[in-house]
Amino acid sequence: MSEVFDADEMIARFRERAAAVRRRGMPPVEGAERQMILRQMQLDFQDFAMLGDAAGSLENGILTLRIDLRPAAADNDASPAGA
């Protein structure tokens, strides 16, 4: 296999996984087990969504994923004065 790694394709797969977690049905369980499953679903969605929002690059065999975790208001603070 001489396939070239594509970071954008990998990121798209994480975006798909985040959407799949949101569509996933809840098994018929109650109590503490239900809470454990809900917590894991939330963590799965969070992780997949963050990776799905990443900007990826592959340079010299090193995969770098950049994820902006700043609050939306921080985007306005970063703009040049007078813009």
mmCIF file as gemmi writes it, N, C-alpha and C atoms, coordinates in Angstrom:
data_model
loop_
_atom_site.group_PDB
_atom_site.id
_atom_site.type_symbol
_atom_site.label_atom_id
_atom_site.label_alt_id
_atom_site.label_comp_id
_atom_site.label_asym_id
_atom_site.label_entity_id
_atom_site.label_seq_id
_atom_site.pdbx_PDB_ins_code
_atom_site.Cartn_x
_atom_site.Cartn_y
_atom_site.Cartn_z
_atom_site.occupancy
_atom_site.B_iso_or_equiv
_atom_site.pdbx_formal_charge
_atom_site.auth_seq_id
_atom_site.auth_asym_id
_atom_site.pdbx_PDB_model_num
ATOM 1 N N . MET Axp A 1 ? 0.826 -1.19 0 1 0 ? 1 A 1
ATOM 2 C CA . MET Axp A 1 ? 0 0 0 1 0 ? 1 A 1
ATOM 3 C C . MET Axp A 1 ? 0.869 1.253 0 1 0 ? 1 A 1
ATOM 4 N N . SER Axp A 2 ? 0.705 2.06 -1.002 1 0 ? 2 A 1
ATOM 5 C CA . SER Axp A 2 ? 1.466 3.296 -1.058 1 0 ? 2 A 1
ATOM 6 C C . SER Axp A 2 ? 0.533 4.505 -0.948 1 0 ? 2 A 1
ATOM 7 N N . GLU Axp A 3 ? -0.527 4.382 -0.138 1 0 ? 3 A 1
ATOM 8 C CA . GLU Axp A 3 ? -1.46 5.485 0.051 1 0 ? 3 A 1
ATOM 9 C C . GLU Axp A 3 ? -0.793 6.603 0.828 1 0 ? 3 A 1
ATOM 10 N N . VAL Axp A 4 ? -1.114 7.825 0.459 1 0 ? 4 A 1
ATOM 11 C CA . VAL Axp A 4 ? -0.586 8.998 1.138 1 0 ? 4 A 1
ATOM 12 C C . VAL Axp A 4 ? -1.568 9.382 2.234 1 0 ? 4 A 1
ATOM 13 N N . PHE Axp A 5 ? -1.051 9.661 3.408 1 0 ? 5 A 1
ATOM 14 C CA . PHE Axp A 5 ? -1.898 10.068 4.519 1 0 ? 5 A 1
ATOM 15 C C . PHE Axp A 5 ? -2.494 11.438 4.229 1 0 ? 5 A 1
ATOM 16 N N . ASP Axp A 6 ? -3.789 11.574 4.472 1 0 ? 6 A 1
ATOM 17 C CA . ASP Axp A 6 ? -4.485 12.841 4.259 1 0 ? 6 A 1
ATOM 18 C C . ASP Axp A 6 ? -5.116 13.278 5.577 1 0 ? 6 A 1
ATOM 19 N N . ALA Axp A 7 ? -4.545 14.294 6.218 1 0 ? 7 A 1
ATOM 20 C CA . ALA Axp A 7 ? -5.044 14.777 7.502 1 0 ? 7 A 1
ATOM 21 C C . ALA Axp A 7 ? -6.481 15.271 7.384 1 0 ? 7 A 1
ATOM 22 N N . ASP Axp A 8 ? -6.826 15.907 6.27 1 0 ? 8 A 1
ATOM 23 C CA . ASP Axp A 8 ? -8.191 16.412 6.087 1 0 ? 8 A 1
ATOM 24 C C . ASP Axp A 8 ? -9.206 15.275 6.059 1 0 ? 8 A 1
ATOM 25 N N . GLU Axp A 9 ? -8.853 14.163 5.434 1 0 ? 9 A 1
ATOM 26 C CA . GLU Axp A 9 ? -9.751 13.002 5.422 1 0 ? 9 A 1
ATOM 27 C C . GLU Axp A 9 ? -9.925 12.439 6.824 1 0 ? 9 A 1
ATOM 28 N N . MET Axp A 10 ? -8.852 12.38 7.6 1 0 ? 10 A 1
ATOM 29 C CA . MET Axp A 10 ? -8.935 11.893 8.97 1 0 ? 10 A 1
ATOM 30 C C . MET Axp A 10 ? -9.837 12.803 9.795 1 0 ? 10 A 1
ATOM 31 N N . ILE Axp A 11 ? -9.678 14.099 9.643 1 0 ? 11 A 1
ATOM 32 C CA . ILE Axp A 11 ? -10.494 15.063 10.387 1 0 ? 11 A 1
ATOM 33 C C . ILE Axp A 11 ? -11.962 14.918 9.99 1 0 ? 11 A 1
ATOM 34 N N . ALA Axp A 12 ? -12.239 14.698 8.723 1 0 ? 12 A 1
ATOM 35 C CA . ALA Axp A 12 ? -13.615 14.489 8.267 1 0 ? 12 A 1
ATOM 36 C C . ALA Axp A 12 ? -14.216 13.241 8.915 1 0 ? 12 A 1
ATOM 37 N N . ARG Axp A 13 ? -13.415 12.188 9.087 1 0 ? 13 A 1
ATOM 38 C CA . ARG Axp A 13 ? -13.912 10.978 9.749 1 0 ? 13 A 1
ATOM 39 C C . ARG Axp A 13 ? -14.273 11.267 11.199 1 0 ? 13 A 1
ATOM 40 N N . PHE Axp A 14 ? -13.511 12.116 11.89 1 0 ? 14 A 1
ATOM 41 C CA . PHE Axp A 14 ? -13.847 12.482 13.265 1 0 ? 14 A 1
ATOM 42 C C . PHE Axp A 14 ? -15.137 13.303 13.296 1 0 ? 14 A 1
ATOM 43 N N . ARG Axp A 15 ? -15.342 14.158 12.299 1 0 ? 15 A 1
ATOM 44 C CA . ARG Axp A 15 ? -16.582 14.921 12.199 1 0 ? 15 A 1
ATOM 45 C C . ARG Axp A 15 ? -17.767 13.957 12.054 1 0 ? 15 A 1
ATOM 46 N N . GLU Axp A 16 ? -17.6 12.933 11.224 1 0 ? 16 A 1
ATOM 47 C CA . GLU Axp A 16 ? -18.647 11.919 11.029 1 0 ? 16 A 1
ATOM 48 C C . GLU Axp A 16 ? -18.91 11.149 12.32 1 0 ? 16 A 1
ATOM 49 N N . ARG Axp A 17 ? -17.848 10.834 13.054 1 0 ? 17 A 1
ATOM 50 C CA . ARG Axp A 17 ? -18.017 10.109 14.31 1 0 ? 17 A 1
ATOM 51 C C . ARG Axp A 17 ? -18.768 10.943 15.337 1 0 ? 17 A 1
ATOM 52 N N . ALA Axp A 18 ? -18.493 12.249 15.391 1 0 ? 18 A 1
ATOM 53 C CA . ALA Axp A 18 ? -19.218 13.131 16.314 1 0 ? 18 A 1
ATOM 54 C C . ALA Axp A 18 ? -20.702 13.119 15.981 1 0 ? 18 A 1
ATOM 55 N N . ALA Axp A 19 ? -21.037 13.199 14.703 1 0 ? 19 A 1
ATOM 56 C CA . ALA Axp A 19 ? -22.44 13.174 14.286 1 0 ? 19 A 1
ATOM 57 C C . ALA Axp A 19 ? -23.071 11.829 14.634 1 0 ? 19 A 1
ATOM 58 N N . ALA Axp A 20 ? -22.329 10.753 14.487 1 0 ? 20 A 1
ATOM 59 C CA . ALA Axp A 20 ? -22.855 9.418 14.804 1 0 ? 20 A 1
ATOM 60 C C . ALA Axp A 20 ? -23.155 9.279 16.286 1 0 ? 20 A 1
ATOM 61 N N . VAL Axp A 21 ? -22.333 9.878 17.135 1 0 ? 21 A 1
ATOM 62 C CA . VAL Axp A 21 ? -22.591 9.821 18.583 1 0 ? 21 A 1
ATOM 63 C C . VAL Axp A 21 ? -23.905 10.526 18.88 1 0 ? 21 A 1
ATOM 64 N N . ARG Axp A 22 ? -24.152 11.652 18.224 1 0 ? 22 A 1
ATOM 65 C CA . ARG Axp A 22 ? -25.401 12.402 18.439 1 0 ? 22 A 1
ATOM 66 C C . ARG Axp A 22 ? -26.616 11.591 17.993 1 0 ? 22 A 1
ATOM 67 N N . ARG Axp A 23 ? -26.459 10.774 16.95 1 0 ? 23 A 1
ATOM 68 C CA . ARG Axp A 23 ? -27.58 9.963 16.441 1 0 ? 23 A 1
ATOM 69 C C . ARG Axp A 23 ? -27.76 8.667 17.225 1 0 ? 23 A 1
ATOM 70 N N . ARG Axp A 24 ? -26.742 8.289 17.972 1 0 ? 24 A 1
ATOM 71 C CA . ARG Axp A 24 ? -26.75 7.006 18.677 1 0 ? 24 A 1
ATOM 72 C C . ARG Axp A 24 ? -27.932 6.919 19.642 1 0 ? 24 A 1
ATOM 73 N N . GLY Axp A 25 ? -28.622 5.808 19.628 1 0 ? 25 A 1
ATOM 74 C CA . GLY Axp A 25 ? -29.736 5.588 20.552 1 0 ? 25 A 1
ATOM 75 C C . GLY Axp A 25 ? -29.241 5.202 21.936 1 0 ? 25 A 1
ATOM 76 N N . MET Axp A 26 ? -30.118 5.376 22.9 1 0 ? 26 A 1
ATOM 77 C CA . MET Axp A 26 ? -29.791 5.04 24.289 1 0 ? 26 A 1
ATOM 78 C C . MET Axp A 26 ? -30.312 3.641 24.593 1 0 ? 26 A 1
ATOM 79 N N . PRO Axp A 27 ? -29.446 2.747 25.063 1 0 ? 27 A 1
ATOM 80 C CA . PRO Axp A 27 ? -29.923 1.404 25.414 1 0 ? 27 A 1
ATOM 81 C C . PRO Axp A 27 ? -30.875 1.479 26.615 1 0 ? 27 A 1
ATOM 82 N N . PRO Axp A 28 ? -31.739 0.499 26.758 1 0 ? 28 A 1
ATOM 83 C CA . PRO Axp A 28 ? -32.72 0.525 27.846 1 0 ? 28 A 1
ATOM 84 C C . PRO Axp A 28 ? -32.087 0.157 29.197 1 0 ? 28 A 1
ATOM 85 N N . VAL Axp A 29 ? -31.394 1.104 29.786 1 0 ? 29 A 1
ATOM 86 C CA . VAL Axp A 29 ? -30.789 0.905 31.096 1 0 ? 29 A 1
ATOM 87 C C . VAL Axp A 29 ? -31.219 2.042 32.014 1 0 ? 29 A 1
ATOM 88 N N . GLU Axp A 30 ? -31.095 1.818 33.319 1 0 ? 30 A 1
ATOM 89 C CA . GLU Axp A 30 ? -31.52 2.823 34.289 1 0 ? 30 A 1
ATOM 90 C C . GLU Axp A 30 ? -30.433 3.044 35.33 1 0 ? 30 A 1
ATOM 91 N N . GLY Axp A 31 ? -30.659 4.061 36.138 1 0 ? 31 A 1
ATOM 92 C CA . GLY Axp A 31 ? -29.81 4.312 37.296 1 0 ? 31 A 1
ATOM 93 C C . GLY Axp A 31 ? -28.392 4.721 36.958 1 0 ? 31 A 1
ATOM 94 N N . ALA Axp A 32 ? -27.465 4.215 37.765 1 0 ? 32 A 1
ATOM 95 C CA . ALA Axp A 32 ? -26.057 4.587 37.642 1 0 ? 32 A 1
ATOM 96 C C . ALA Axp A 32 ? -25.473 4.179 36.291 1 0 ? 32 A 1
ATOM 97 N N . GLU Axp A 33 ? -25.892 3.037 35.791 1 0 ? 33 A 1
ATOM 98 C CA . GLU Axp A 33 ? -25.375 2.584 34.488 1 0 ? 33 A 1
ATOM 99 C C . GLU Axp A 33 ? -25.803 3.544 33.379 1 0 ? 33 A 1
ATOM 100 N N . ARG Axp A 34 ? -27.032 4.037 33.452 1 0 ? 34 A 1
ATOM 101 C CA . ARG Axp A 34 ? -27.516 5.005 32.458 1 0 ? 34 A 1
ATOM 102 C C . ARG Axp A 34 ? -26.673 6.277 32.511 1 0 ? 34 A 1
ATOM 103 N N . GLN Axp A 35 ? -26.404 6.758 33.71 1 0 ? 35 A 1
ATOM 104 C CA . GLN Axp A 35 ? -25.593 7.968 33.864 1 0 ? 35 A 1
ATOM 105 C C . GLN Axp A 35 ? -24.18 7.756 33.329 1 0 ? 35 A 1
ATOM 106 N N . MET Axp A 36 ? -23.623 6.581 33.548 1 0 ? 36 A 1
ATOM 107 C CA . MET Axp A 36 ? -22.293 6.261 33.045 1 0 ? 36 A 1
ATOM 108 C C . MET Axp A 36 ? -22.28 6.28 31.505 1 0 ? 36 A 1
ATOM 109 N N . ILE Axp A 37 ? -23.312 5.703 30.891 1 0 ? 37 A 1
ATOM 110 C CA . ILE Axp A 37 ? -23.401 5.663 29.435 1 0 ? 37 A 1
ATOM 111 C C . ILE Axp A 37 ? -23.577 7.079 28.879 1 0 ? 37 A 1
ATOM 112 N N . LEU Axp A 38 ? -24.445 7.883 29.512 1 0 ? 38 A 1
ATOM 113 C CA . LEU Axp A 38 ? -24.637 9.265 29.059 1 0 ? 38 A 1
ATOM 114 C C . LEU Axp A 38 ? -23.343 10.065 29.147 1 0 ? 38 A 1
ATOM 115 N N . ARG Axp A 39 ? -22.608 9.887 30.232 1 0 ? 39 A 1
ATOM 116 C CA . ARG Axp A 39 ? -21.333 10.595 30.406 1 0 ? 39 A 1
ATOM 117 C C . ARG Axp A 39 ? -20.344 10.188 29.317 1 0 ? 39 A 1
ATOM 118 N N . GLN Axp A 40 ? -20.266 8.888 29.025 1 0 ? 40 A 1
ATOM 119 C CA . GLN Axp A 40 ? -19.344 8.421 27.991 1 0 ? 40 A 1
ATOM 120 C C . GLN Axp A 40 ? -19.741 8.938 26.619 1 0 ? 40 A 1
ATOM 121 N N . MET Axp A 41 ? -21.038 9 26.347 1 0 ? 41 A 1
ATOM 122 C CA . MET Axp A 41 ? -21.504 9.53 25.064 1 0 ? 41 A 1
ATOM 123 C C . MET Axp A 41 ? -21.114 11.008 24.926 1 0 ? 41 A 1
ATOM 124 N N . GLN Axp A 42 ? -21.248 11.769 26.02 1 0 ? 42 A 1
ATOM 125 C CA . GLN Axp A 42 ? -20.88 13.179 25.981 1 0 ? 42 A 1
ATOM 126 C C . GLN Axp A 42 ? -19.378 13.337 25.735 1 0 ? 42 A 1
ATOM 127 N N . LEU Axp A 43 ? -18.57 12.53 26.417 1 0 ? 43 A 1
ATOM 128 C CA . LEU Axp A 43 ? -17.121 12.594 26.219 1 0 ? 43 A 1
ATOM 129 C C . LEU Axp A 43 ? -16.733 12.191 24.794 1 0 ? 43 A 1
ATOM 130 N N . ASP Axp A 44 ? -17.374 11.139 24.275 1 0 ? 44 A 1
ATOM 131 C CA . ASP Axp A 44 ? -17.103 10.713 22.899 1 0 ? 44 A 1
ATOM 132 C C . ASP Axp A 44 ? -17.419 11.843 21.932 1 0 ? 44 A 1
ATOM 133 N N . PHE Axp A 45 ? -18.606 12.466 22.102 1 0 ? 45 A 1
ATOM 134 C CA . PHE Axp A 45 ? -18.977 13.559 21.214 1 0 ? 45 A 1
ATOM 135 C C . PHE Axp A 45 ? -17.973 14.703 21.319 1 0 ? 45 A 1
ATOM 136 N N . GLN Axp A 46 ? -17.639 15.081 22.543 1 0 ? 46 A 1
ATOM 137 C CA . GLN Axp A 46 ? -16.7 16.193 22.758 1 0 ? 46 A 1
ATOM 138 C C . GLN Axp A 46 ? -15.366 15.934 22.077 1 0 ? 46 A 1
ATOM 139 N N . ASP Axp A 47 ? -14.815 14.755 22.287 1 0 ? 47 A 1
ATOM 140 C CA . ASP Axp A 47 ? -13.514 14.411 21.702 1 0 ? 47 A 1
ATOM 141 C C . ASP Axp A 47 ? -13.568 14.379 20.177 1 0 ? 47 A 1
ATOM 142 N N . PHE Axp A 48 ? -14.582 13.708 19.635 1 0 ? 48 A 1
ATOM 143 C CA . PHE Axp A 48 ? -14.696 13.604 18.181 1 0 ? 48 A 1
ATOM 144 C C . PHE Axp A 48 ? -14.963 14.974 17.568 1 0 ? 48 A 1
ATOM 145 N N . ALA Axp A 49 ? -15.803 15.803 18.201 1 0 ? 49 A 1
ATOM 146 C CA . ALA Axp A 49 ? -16.115 17.127 17.666 1 0 ? 49 A 1
ATOM 147 C C . ALA Axp A 49 ? -14.884 18.026 17.671 1 0 ? 49 A 1
ATOM 148 N N . MET Axp A 50 ? -14.103 17.977 18.743 1 0 ? 50 A 1
ATOM 149 C CA . MET Axp A 50 ? -12.894 18.805 18.788 1 0 ? 50 A 1
ATOM 150 C C . MET Axp A 50 ? -11.926 18.399 17.683 1 0 ? 50 A 1
ATOM 151 N N . LEU Axp A 51 ? -11.713 17.106 17.509 1 0 ? 51 A 1
ATOM 152 C CA . LEU Axp A 51 ? -10.818 16.65 16.449 1 0 ? 51 A 1
ATOM 153 C C . LEU Axp A 51 ? -11.407 16.955 15.074 1 0 ? 51 A 1
ATOM 154 N N . GLY Axp A 52 ? -12.736 16.934 14.962 1 0 ? 52 A 1
ATOM 155 C CA . GLY Axp A 52 ? -13.387 17.261 13.706 1 0 ? 52 A 1
ATOM 156 C C . GLY Axp A 52 ? -13.268 18.73 13.347 1 0 ? 52 A 1
ATOM 157 N N . ASP Axp A 53 ? -13.014 19.578 14.34 1 0 ? 53 A 1
ATOM 158 C CA . ASP Axp A 53 ? -12.829 21.015 14.1 1 0 ? 53 A 1
ATOM 159 C C . ASP Axp A 53 ? -11.365 21.393 13.932 1 0 ? 53 A 1
ATOM 160 N N . ALA Axp A 54 ? -10.486 20.435 14.021 1 0 ? 54 A 1
ATOM 161 C CA . ALA Axp A 54 ? -9.049 20.716 13.968 1 0 ? 54 A 1
ATOM 162 C C . ALA Axp A 54 ? -8.6 21.128 12.569 1 0 ? 54 A 1
ATOM 163 N N . ALA Axp A 55 ? -7.497 21.853 12.557 1 0 ? 55 A 1
ATOM 164 C CA . ALA Axp A 55 ? -6.789 22.124 11.305 1 0 ? 55 A 1
ATOM 165 C C . ALA Axp A 55 ? -5.543 21.245 11.357 1 0 ? 55 A 1
ATOM 166 N N . GLY Axp A 56 ? -5.394 20.374 10.386 1 0 ? 56 A 1
ATOM 167 C CA . GLY Axp A 56 ? -4.291 19.418 10.415 1 0 ? 56 A 1
ATOM 168 C C . GLY Axp A 56 ? -3.242 19.68 9.364 1 0 ? 56 A 1
ATOM 169 N N . SER Axp A 57 ? -2.021 19.311 9.715 1 0 ? 57 A 1
ATOM 170 C CA . SER Axp A 57 ? -0.933 19.372 8.738 1 0 ? 57 A 1
ATOM 171 C C . SER Axp A 57 ? 0.029 18.231 9.021 1 0 ? 57 A 1
ATOM 172 N N . LEU Axp A 58 ? 0.655 17.764 7.964 1 0 ? 58 A 1
ATOM 173 C CA . LEU Axp A 58 ? 1.645 16.7 8.067 1 0 ? 58 A 1
ATOM 174 C C . LEU Axp A 58 ? 2.924 17.215 7.438 1 0 ? 58 A 1
ATOM 175 N N . GLU Axp A 59 ? 3.933 17.424 8.279 1 0 ? 59 A 1
ATOM 176 C CA . GLU Axp A 59 ? 5.21 17.94 7.796 1 0 ? 59 A 1
ATOM 177 C C . GLU Axp A 59 ? 6.336 17.073 8.336 1 0 ? 59 A 1
ATOM 178 N N . ASN Axp A 60 ? 7.148 16.561 7.434 1 0 ? 60 A 1
ATOM 179 C CA . ASN Axp A 60 ? 8.277 15.706 7.801 1 0 ? 60 A 1
ATOM 180 C C . ASN Axp A 60 ? 7.853 14.532 8.676 1 0 ? 60 A 1
ATOM 181 N N . GLY Axp A 61 ? 6.689 13.968 8.373 1 0 ? 61 A 1
ATOM 182 C CA . GLY Axp A 61 ? 6.212 12.805 9.109 1 0 ? 61 A 1
ATOM 183 C C . GLY Axp A 61 ? 5.581 13.114 10.455 1 0 ? 61 A 1
ATOM 184 N N . ILE Axp A 62 ? 5.39 14.382 10.783 1 0 ? 62 A 1
ATOM 185 C CA . ILE Axp A 62 ? 4.793 14.769 12.061 1 0 ? 62 A 1
ATOM 186 C C . ILE Axp A 62 ? 3.414 15.362 11.802 1 0 ? 62 A 1
ATOM 187 N N . LEU Axp A 63 ? 2.397 14.718 12.365 1 0 ? 63 A 1
ATOM 188 C CA . LEU Axp A 63 ? 1.026 15.195 12.253 1 0 ? 63 A 1
ATOM 189 C C . LEU Axp A 63 ? 0.785 16.226 13.344 1 0 ? 63 A 1
ATOM 190 N N . THR Axp A 64 ? 0.343 17.405 12.94 1 0 ? 64 A 1
ATOM 191 C CA . THR Axp A 64 ? 0.022 18.461 13.895 1 0 ? 64 A 1
ATOM 192 C C . THR Axp A 64 ? -1.443 18.816 13.728 1 0 ? 64 A 1
ATOM 193 N N . LEU Axp A 65 ? -2.184 18.767 14.837 1 0 ? 65 A 1
ATOM 194 C CA . LEU Axp A 65 ? -3.58 19.161 14.841 1 0 ? 65 A 1
ATOM 195 C C . LEU Axp A 65 ? -3.706 20.424 15.683 1 0 ? 65 A 1
ATOM 196 N N . ARG Axp A 66 ? -4.25 21.475 15.096 1 0 ? 66 A 1
ATOM 197 C CA . ARG Axp A 66 ? -4.455 22.743 15.814 1 0 ? 66 A 1
ATOM 198 C C . ARG Axp A 66 ? -5.94 22.885 16.086 1 0 ? 66 A 1
ATOM 199 N N . ILE Axp A 67 ? -6.276 23.051 17.375 1 0 ? 67 A 1
ATOM 200 C CA . ILE Axp A 67 ? -7.664 23.194 17.79 1 0 ? 67 A 1
ATOM 201 C C . ILE Axp A 67 ? -7.766 24.469 18.614 1 0 ? 67 A 1
ATOM 202 N N . ASP Axp A 68 ? -8.581 25.409 18.165 1 0 ? 68 A 1
ATOM 203 C CA . ASP Axp A 68 ? -8.77 26.67 18.869 1 0 ? 68 A 1
ATOM 204 C C . ASP Axp A 68 ? -9.815 26.466 19.964 1 0 ? 68 A 1
ATOM 205 N N . LEU Axp A 69 ? -9.387 26.489 21.207 1 0 ? 69 A 1
ATOM 206 C CA . LEU Axp A 69 ? -10.284 26.279 22.341 1 0 ? 69 A 1
ATOM 207 C C . LEU Axp A 69 ? -10.668 27.595 23.025 1 0 ? 69 A 1
ATOM 208 N N . ARG Axp A 70 ? -10.28 28.708 22.41 1 0 ? 70 A 1
ATOM 209 C CA . ARG Axp A 70 ? -10.634 29.997 22.995 1 0 ? 70 A 1
ATOM 210 C C . ARG Axp A 70 ? -12.132 30.235 22.871 1 0 ? 70 A 1
ATOM 211 N N . PRO Axp A 71 ? -12.726 30.933 23.853 1 0 ? 71 A 1
ATOM 212 C CA . PRO Axp A 71 ? -14.146 31.292 23.731 1 0 ? 71 A 1
ATOM 213 C C . PRO Axp A 71 ? -14.364 32.157 22.499 1 0 ? 71 A 1
ATOM 214 N N . ALA Axp A 72 ? -15.556 32.151 21.963 1 0 ? 72 A 1
ATOM 215 C CA . ALA Axp A 72 ? -15.859 32.908 20.75 1 0 ? 72 A 1
ATOM 216 C C . ALA Axp A 72 ? -15.528 34.384 20.911 1 0 ? 72 A 1
ATOM 217 N N . ALA Axp A 73 ? -15.712 34.95 22.079 1 0 ? 73 A 1
ATOM 218 C CA . ALA Axp A 73 ? -15.413 36.363 22.303 1 0 ? 73 A 1
ATOM 219 C C . ALA Axp A 73 ? -13.929 36.652 22.112 1 0 ? 73 A 1
ATOM 220 N N . ALA Axp A 74 ? -13.072 35.676 22.328 1 0 ? 74 A 1
ATOM 221 C CA . ALA Axp A 74 ? -11.628 35.859 22.178 1 0 ? 74 A 1
ATOM 222 C C . ALA Axp A 74 ? -11.267 36.145 20.729 1 0 ? 74 A 1
ATOM 223 N N . ASP Axp A 75 ? -12.087 35.668 19.78 1 0 ? 75 A 1
ATOM 224 C CA . ASP Axp A 75 ? -11.815 35.936 18.362 1 0 ? 75 A 1
ATOM 225 C C . ASP Axp A 75 ? -11.862 37.436 18.097 1 0 ? 75 A 1
ATOM 226 N N . ASN Axp A 76 ? -12.766 38.15 18.725 1 0 ? 76 A 1
ATOM 227 C CA . ASN Axp A 76 ? -12.877 39.598 18.531 1 0 ? 76 A 1
ATOM 228 C C . ASN Axp A 76 ? -11.68 40.311 19.146 1 0 ? 76 A 1
ATOM 229 N N . ASP Axp A 77 ? -11.179 39.811 20.265 1 0 ? 77 A 1
ATOM 230 C CA . ASP Axp A 77 ? -10.038 40.436 20.94 1 0 ? 77 A 1
ATOM 231 C C . ASP Axp A 77 ? -8.765 40.323 20.108 1 0 ? 77 A 1
ATOM 232 N N . ALA Axp A 78 ? -8.682 39.297 19.275 1 0 ? 78 A 1
ATOM 233 C CA . ALA Axp A 78 ? -7.469 39.044 18.498 1 0 ? 78 A 1
ATOM 234 C C . ALA Axp A 78 ? -7.412 39.872 17.217 1 0 ? 78 A 1
ATOM 235 N N . SER Axp A 79 ? -8.524 40.558 16.889 1 0 ? 79 A 1
ATOM 236 C CA . SER Axp A 79 ? -8.526 41.314 15.631 1 0 ? 79 A 1
ATOM 237 C C . SER Axp A 79 ? -7.702 42.584 15.771 1 0 ? 79 A 1
ATOM 238 N N . PRO Axp A 80 ? -7.076 43.003 14.685 1 0 ? 80 A 1
ATOM 239 C CA . PRO Axp A 80 ? -6.243 44.212 14.739 1 0 ? 80 A 1
ATOM 240 C C . PRO Axp A 80 ? -7.076 45.438 15.089 1 0 ? 80 A 1
ATOM 241 N N . ALA Axp A 81 ? -6.483 46.401 15.726 1 0 ? 81 A 1
ATOM 242 C CA . ALA Axp A 81 ? -7.191 47.623 16.112 1 0 ? 81 A 1
ATOM 243 C C . ALA Axp A 81 ? -7.724 48.329 14.892 1 0 ? 81 A 1
ATOM 244 N N . GLY Axp A 82 ? -8.961 48.791 15.001 1 0 ? 82 A 1
ATOM 245 C CA . GLY Axp A 82 ? -9.579 49.512 13.902 1 0 ? 82 A 1
ATOM 246 C C . GLY Axp A 82 ? -10.166 48.621 12.827 1 0 ? 82 A 1
ATOM 247 N N . ALA Axp A 83 ? -10.114 47.307 13.011 1 0 ? 83 A 1
ATOM 248 C CA . ALA Axp A 83 ? -10.666 46.404 11.988 1 0 ? 83 A 1
ATOM 249 C C . ALA Axp A 83 ? -12.122 46.124 12.239 1 0 ? 83 A 1
